[in-house]
Amino acid sequence: MRKLLGYLSLPFFLVSIHWLLVRFYANICVPETFYGYLTTYLTTASPICVYSLTLIEKTSSLYLSSWVFLTVSSIGLLKEIYRRVIEKKPIINIKRD
């Protein structure tokens, strides 16, 4: 059960990191005001802004991959549950000491 919660928390962790990075990039690298427009010429090519954009792209890609992984894993789990129901085996094995 703990492993399942870890898998399910992965997309939420990734989207949180992604959101924070986007907020950071928007506030530091491309501020909204006219002064922000002028400073964008200096900040956009700075290493921290370039690295932030790279991380934004990677977290977006990992977020999508985590949902694909969870979907495929769920299909495998449903297949296993279906097989156990058809064979009339218990779905969950409870070990008692």
Residue, then its C-alpha position, 0 to 999 in steps of 0.5 A: m500500500r505504501k508503494l502505491l501511495g508513492y506512485l500516486s504522489l509522483p504526479f502531484f510532486l512533479v506538477s508542484i515542482h513544475w508550477l513553482l518553476v513556472r512562477f519563478y521564471a515568470n517573476i524573475c526572468v520575464p516580469e509583467t511590467f514595462y520595466g520587466y519588459l526592458t530587463t527581460y533583454l538581460t535576464t532571458a539569456s542568463p544561466i538561471c533563466v535558461y536552466s529554469l526553462t530546461l527544468i520546466e520542460k523536463t518536469s512537464s515531460l516527466y509529469l506526462s510520463s508518470w501518468v502514462f506509467l500509472t495508466v499502464s500499471s493500472i491496466g496490468l493490475l486490473k488484468e491481474i484482478y480479473r484473472r484472480v476473479i475468473e480463477k476464484k482466487p483471493i484478490i488480496n493475500i493476507k499473511r497472518d503470523 
